[in-house]
Amino acid sequence: MTAQQVPVGNLHCQNDTFCRQFMTECISCSEKPDKKGFYQVELVDTILFPEGGGQPCDTGYIDNVKVYNIQRQKLAHVHYTKEPVSVGPVSVRLDWDRRWDHMQQHSGQHLLSAVLDQAPYNIETTSWSLGEKRSFIELPTSTKKMTITPELLKEVEIIVNQLIVNNVPVITHSEEANDQEARPESLPKDYVGGGHIRTVEIQDLDRNPCCGTHVLALGQLQCLKLLHTENVRGGNTRVFFLFGQRVLDSFDASFQITRQITNLLSNGQESFVENIQKLQQQNKENMKRAKRYLEQLAQFTVNDIAKALTTQKFAVMYKEDGDMEFLVMVANIMRDRQLLENNDKVVILAAGEQKAGGPIIVTGSDNDIVQKTGKVVMKVLSGVKGGGKGRWQGKAQNWDGMDKLESTLKDEIN
């Protein structure tokens, strides 16, 4: 760390979490960008929080230069930009929306974990993650021999929201990191040589070491919504949550989707499940009906193929609105009817739109005639790739050469 730098732990962003603009001094900037295209900029002090304590870094601007990342390096703080910053006085501007979101989720996690750590639950949080859309805490339910039930989550949600309504103060304490015996276990091993130890207190409820940026009182969290649980490694349970603005954003998104579904189904949300179940059942029945029709069409198609084989050694069947499922169905019916048994004949099955191409199958009485026909197919049709022993399968980029394919087969197969 440069001697002029304020150490991480005593940064302005940690002492005044609501400061959005700040004058400081740039004391160094790398001459060239690194391999990822970033300049490394060091300031005397900063209102941009460097990643730590489970909280992602802030973003913002140094003058008009965008800051993409801020990282702690021991006690130092380094800003990453894609343009150089001149040494001297600079103005730092914070991306407030990102900071506010992180503050709500981080302080909210402290509160949620604190409530679960108290009686009657007595469940400590083993880890947590602040995600871009939602966050989670991980609970050691395997060692506690307990299950996180919907009833328990509802009860915890009510308790947490009541504490938010009560607007309990959140107090951040700071002291110089001189006493090794008082060093918290959670402090990074490379945080040495001075600095500050910060402790976040939720009055009369919780007190934990933390370097992050936090609200001043629980009322600023607005509200909590617990979402769902997920079982993970060794029987632990993750509890997903939203605090504050994320709850409102989630409700708004859900409300907009609800309105769209209401218009589509012509019913309110109380009938969504029933109506969707009916649609699923109708779709299932329609799929069965469509499959029966497809099987009938495949039978008629095989009849046409059989008729063609009475006058020549090959038959070509092309269905523009067909697909691989239909081709396989036709090939299987031919097999079941023994249409190509010991008669030195071959059938080419193709499907797909004229310009888009699609799947192709070559099946015949023996492998030699199948391979010979496959070579003709690849020679005549553009961009066809395929292969296989006994039944040759491939894909064409288009079907522009189908007419030429039939004339070529007459010369080489008949």
C-alpha positions in Angstrom: 0.0 0.0 0.0 1.3 3.5 -0.9 2.1 5.4 2.3 -0.5 8.1 1.4 -3.4 5.7 1.0 -6.1 5.4 3.7 -6.2 1.6 4.5 -9.1 -0.6 3.7 -11.2 -0.7 6.9 -11.1 3.0 7.3 -12.2 4.1 3.9 -14.7 6.9 3.4 -17.2 4.4 1.9 -17.1 2.5 5.1 -17.3 5.5 7.4 -20.1 7.2 5.4 -22.0 4.6 3.5 -24.4 7.2 2.1 -21.8 9.5 0.5 -22.4 9.5 -3.3 -19.7 12.0 -4.5 -16.3 12.7 -3.0 -13.1 14.7 -3.7 -9.8 12.9 -3.2 -6.5 12.6 -5.0 -5.1 10.1 -7.5 -1.6 9.1 -6.4 -0.8 6.5 -9.1 -2.0 4.9 -12.4 -0.3 2.1 -14.2 1.4 3.2 -17.4 -0.2 0.5 -19.5 -3.4 -1.6 -19.2 -3.1 -5.2 -18.1 -3.9 -8.3 -20.2 -7.6 -7.7 -19.6 -7.4 -4.1 -20.7 -7.6 -2.4 -17.3 -5.5 0.3 -15.8 -4.8 0.1 -12.0 -5.6 3.3 -10.2 -4.7 4.1 -6.6 -6.5 7.0 -4.8 -5.8 8.4 -1.4 -9.3 7.5 -0.2 -12.5 6.3 -1.9 -16.2 6.0 -1.7 -16.2 2.9 -3.9 -16.2 -0.2 -1.8 -13.6 -2.9 -2.7 -15.1 -6.4 -2.9 -15.0 -8.2 0.5 -17.0 -9.9 3.3 -19.2 -11.5 0.7 -20.2 -8.1 -0.7 -19.4 -7.4 -4.4 -17.5 -4.2 -5.2 -19.1 -0.9 -6.1 -18.8 0.7 -9.5 -18.7 4.4 -10.4 -16.6 7.0 -11.9 -13.3 8.8 -11.3 -14.0 12.1 -12.9 -15.5 10.9 -16.2 -13.6 7.6 -16.3 -15.7 4.5 -15.5 -14.6 2.3 -12.7 -15.4 -1.4 -13.4 -13.9 -3.0 -10.4 -12.3 -2.2 -7.0 -10.2 -4.8 -5.2 -8.4 -5.0 -1.9 -4.7 -5.8 -2.0 -3.7 -6.4 1.6 -4.5 -2.9 3.1 -4.5 -1.1 -0.3 -7.4 -0.4 -2.6 -7.0 -0.6 -6.4 -9.5 0.8 -8.9 -9.7 -0.8 -12.4 -10.5 1.4 -15.3 -10.2 1.1 -19.1 -8.8 4.6 -19.5 -5.8 6.1 -17.6 -6.4 8.6 -14.8 -4.1 11.6 -14.3 -2.3 12.0 -10.9 -3.8 14.8 -8.9 -7.2 15.9 -7.5 -10.1 13.8 -8.7 -13.9 13.6 -8.1 -15.3 10.1 -7.4 -18.9 9.4 -8.2 -20.7 6.3 -6.9 -23.2 4.1 -8.7 -25.8 4.6 -5.9 -28.4 2.1 -7.1 -25.9 -0.8 -7.0 -24.6 0.3 -3.6 -28.1 0.7 -2.1 -29.0 -2.8 -3.3 -25.8 -4.3 -1.8 -26.4 -2.5 1.5 -30.0 -3.7 1.8 -29.0 -7.3 1.0 -25.9 -7.4 3.2 -27.5 -5.7 6.2 -30.5 -7.9 5.6 -28.4 -11.0 5.7 -27.0 -10.0 9.1 -30.5 -9.6 10.4 -31.8 -12.8 9.0 -28.8 -14.8 10.3 -29.1 -13.1 13.7 -32.8 -14.1 14.1 -32.0 -17.7 13.1 -29.1 -17.8 15.5 -31.4 -16.9 18.4 -33.7 -19.2 20.4 -35.8 -21.1 19.5 -34.0 -21.8 16.3 -30.3 -21.7 17.3 -29.1 -22.3 13.7 -25.9 -20.5 12.8 -25.2 -19.4 9.2 -22.3 -21.3 7.7 -22.0 -19.1 4.5 -23.9 -16.7 2.3 -24.0 -15.4 -1.2 -25.1 -12.0 -2.5 -26.4 -12.8 -6.0 -27.3 -10.5 -8.8 -31.0 -11.2 -8.6 -31.4 -13.1 -5.3 -29.2 -14.1 -2.3 -29.1 -17.0 0.0 -27.8 -18.1 3.4 -26.6 -21.7 4.0 -27.7 -23.5 7.2 -26.1 -26.7 8.6 -29.3 -28.6 8.9 -27.5 -32.0 8.6 -25.7 -31.5 11.9 -28.7 -29.9 13.5 -30.9 -32.8 12.4 -33.7 -30.5 11.5 -35.8 -29.5 8.5 -36.4 -25.9 7.3 -40.2 -26.0 6.8 -42.5 -23.5 5.1 -44.0 -22.8 8.6 -40.6 -22.0 10.1 -39.8 -19.7 7.2 -43.1 -17.9 7.6 -42.5 -17.4 11.3 -39.0 -16.1 10.7 -40.2 -13.7 8.0 -42.8 -12.2 10.4 -40.1 -11.7 13.1 -37.6 -10.1 10.7 -40.2 -7.7 9.2 -41.4 -6.7 12.7 -37.8 -5.8 13.6 -37.6 -3.7 10.3 -40.8 -1.9 11.3 -39.3 -1.2 14.8 -36.4 0.5 12.9 -33.7 -1.0 15.2 -30.4 1.0 15.0 -27.5 -0.5 13.1 -24.2 0.7 14.5 -20.7 0.2 13.0 -17.8 0.1 15.4 -14.2 0.6 14.2 -10.8 0.1 16.0 -7.2 0.0 14.9 -6.0 -3.6 14.2 -3.1 -3.6 16.6 -4.1 -6.4 19.1 -3.4 -9.8 17.5 -5.4 -11.6 20.2 -8.5 -9.5 19.3 -8.1 -10.4 15.6 -11.4 -12.0 14.3 -11.1 -15.4 12.6 -13.0 -14.0 9.6 -10.4 -11.4 8.9 -8.4 -12.3 5.7 -4.9 -13.7 6.4 -3.3 -11.0 4.2 -4.9 -8.2 6.1 -1.8 -7.4 8.2 0.4 -4.4 9.0 -2.2 -2.2 10.6 -5.7 -1.3 9.3 -9.0 -1.3 11.2 -11.3 -3.9 12.6 -14.9 -3.1 11.9 -17.8 -4.6 13.8 -21.5 -4.3 12.8 -24.0 -4.2 15.6 -27.8 -4.6 15.3 -28.7 -3.1 18.6 -29.6 -5.6 21.3 -29.6 -8.5 18.8 -26.3 -9.1 17.0 -22.7 -8.1 16.8 -20.4 -9.4 14.0 -17.1 -8.4 12.4 -17.7 -7.1 8.9 -16.0 -4.7 6.4 -19.1 -4.1 4.3 -21.3 -1.1 3.8 -24.5 -1.2 5.9 -27.7 0.7 6.6 -28.0 3.0 9.6 -31.3 1.4 10.9 -33.3 -1.7 10.0 -36.2 0.5 8.7 -34.0 1.2 5.6 -34.3 -2.5 4.7 -38.0 -1.8 3.9 -39.0 -5.5 4.0 -38.0 -9.1 3.7 -39.4 -11.9 1.5 -38.1 -15.4 2.0 -38.4 -17.4 -1.3 -37.6 -21.1 -1.2 -35.0 -23.6 0.1 -32.6 -25.8 -1.7 -30.8 -28.9 -0.3 -27.0 -28.9 -1.0 -23.8 -30.7 0.0 -24.0 -33.0 2.9 -27.5 -32.2 3.8 -27.1 -28.4 4.3 -30.0 -26.1 3.3 -29.9 -22.8 1.4 -32.6 -20.3 2.1 -33.1 -17.7 -0.7 -34.2 -14.2 0.2 -34.9 -10.7 -1.1 -34.7 -7.5 0.9 -35.9 -4.0 0.1 -36.1 -2.8 -3.5 -35.6 -6.3 -4.7 -38.9 -7.3 -3.1 -40.7 -4.5 -4.9 -39.0 -5.3 -8.2 -39.9 -8.9 -7.9 -43.5 -8.1 -7.1 -43.7 -5.7 -10.1 -42.3 -8.4 -12.5 -44.7 -11.0 -11.1 -47.6 -8.6 -11.4 -46.9 -7.8 -15.0 -46.7 -11.5 -15.8 -49.9 -12.1 -13.9 -51.7 -9.5 -16.0 -50.5 -11.1 -19.2 -51.6 -14.6 -18.1 -54.9 -13.2 -17.0 -55.5 -11.8 -20.5 -54.4 -15.0 -22.1 -56.6 -17.3 -20.0 -59.4 -14.8 -19.5 -59.4 -15.6 -15.8 -57.9 -14.2 -12.6 -54.8 -15.7 -10.9 -56.9 -17.7 -8.5 -57.8 -19.9 -11.5 -54.3 -20.1 -13.1 -53.4 -23.6 -11.8 -56.8 -25.1 -12.7 -56.8 -23.6 -16.2 -53.1 -24.6 -16.9 -53.8 -28.1 -15.8 -56.8 -28.3 -18.2 -54.6 -27.0 -21.0 -51.9 -29.5 -20.2 -54.5 -32.3 -20.3 -55.9 -31.0 -23.6 -52.3 -30.8 -25.0 -51.6 -34.4 -23.9 -54.8 -35.6 -25.6 -54.0 -33.6 -28.8 -50.5 -35.0 -28.9 -51.9 -38.6 -28.7 -54.4 -37.8 -31.5 -51.7 -36.2 -33.7 -49.4 -39.2 -33.2 -52.2 -41.5 -34.4 -52.8 -39.4 -37.5 -49.0 -39.4 -38.1 -48.9 -43.2 -37.9 -51.7 -43.4 -40.4 -49.9 -41.0 -42.7 -46.8 -43.1 -42.4 -48.7 -46.2 -43.3 -50.1 -44.5 -46.5 -46.6 -43.3 -47.3 -45.2 -46.8 -47.1 -48.0 -48.0 -49.4 -46.8 -45.4 -52.0 -43.2 -46.6 -51.5 -44.1 -50.2 -52.0 -45.9 -49.3 -55.2 -42.9 -47.4 -56.5 -40.6 -50.4 -55.8 -42.7 -52.7 -58.0 -41.3 -50.9 -61.1 -37.8 -49.9 -60.0 -35.0 -50.7 -57.6 -35.3 -47.5 -55.6 -37.9 -45.1 -54.1 -37.5 -41.5 -53.0 -39.9 -40.1 -50.4 -39.6 -36.3 -49.6 -42.0 -34.6 -47.1 -41.5 -30.8 -46.8 -43.4 -30.7 -43.6 -41.9 -33.8 -42.1 -39.2 -34.4 -39.5 -36.8 -37.1 -38.3 -39.6 -38.6 -36.1 -41.7 -39.1 -39.2 -38.9 -40.6 -41.2 -38.0 -43.1 -38.5 -41.7 -44.0 -38.2 -41.8 -44.8 -42.0 -38.5 -46.7 -41.9 -39.8 -48.8 -39.0 -43.0 -49.7 -40.8 -41.0 -50.7 -43.8 -38.9 -53.0 -41.6 -42.0 -54.5 -40.0 -43.6 -55.2 -43.4 -40.2 -56.6 -44.6 -40.5 -54.3 -47.6 -36.7 -54.5 -48.4 -36.0 -58.2 -47.5 -33.5 -59.8 -50.0 -34.7 -57.8 -53.0 -31.6 -55.6 -53.8 -33.7 -52.4 -53.4 -33.2 -49.2 -51.5 -35.3 -46.3 -50.2 -34.3 -42.6 -49.6 -36.4 -40.8 -47.0 -36.0 -37.0 -46.6 -37.9 -34.2 -44.8 -37.7 -30.5 -44.2 -38.3 -27.2 -46.0 -36.9 -26.8 -49.5 -34.4 -24.0 -48.6 -33.6 -25.1 -45.0 -32.9 -28.8 -45.6 -33.3 -31.4 -43.0 -32.8 -35.1 -42.1 -32.3 -37.9 -44.6 -32.3 -41.7 -44.2 -31.2 -44.3 -46.6 -32.3 -47.9 -45.9 -32.1 -50.9 -48.1 -32.0 -54.7 -48.5 -28.2 -54.9 -47.7 -25.4 -52.6 -46.6 -23.7 -52.5 -50.0 -26.6 -50.9 -51.7 -27.2 -48.6 -48.8 -23.5 -47.4 -48.9 -23.6 -47.0 -52.7 -26.8 -44.9 -52.5 -25.3 -42.8 -49.6 -22.4 -41.9 -51.8 -24.8 -40.8 -54.6 -26.7 -38.7 -52.1 -23.6 -36.9 -51.0 -22.5 -36.3 -54.5 -25.8 -34.9 -55.8 -27.1 -33.0 -52.8 -25.1 -30.0 -51.6 -23.6 -30.0 -48.1 -25.0 -33.4 -47.1 -23.1 -35.2 -44.3 -24.0 -38.7 -43.1 -23.1 -42.3 -42.6 -23.9 -45.5 -40.8 -23.9 -49.2 -41.4 -27.2 -50.8 -42.5 -29.2 -47.6 -42.2 -27.5 -44.5 -43.5 -28.5 -41.2 -41.8 -27.5 -37.6 -42.6 -28.5 -34.0 -42.9 -28.9 -31.8 -46.0 -28.5 -28.0 -46.1 -31.3 -27.8 -48.7 -33.2 -30.0 -51.1 -32.4 -28.1 -54.4 -31.0 -31.3 -56.0 -33.9 -33.7 -55.4 -34.9 -34.0 -59.0 -31.4 -34.6 -60.1 -31.1 -37.2 -57.4 -33.9 -39.3 -58.9 -32.4 -39.2 -62.4 -28.9 -40.1 -61.0 -30.3 -43.0 -59.1 -32.0 -44.3 -62.2 -28.6 -44.4 -63.9 -26.6 -45.9 -61.1 -29.0 -48.1 -59.1 -31.6 -49.5 -61.6 
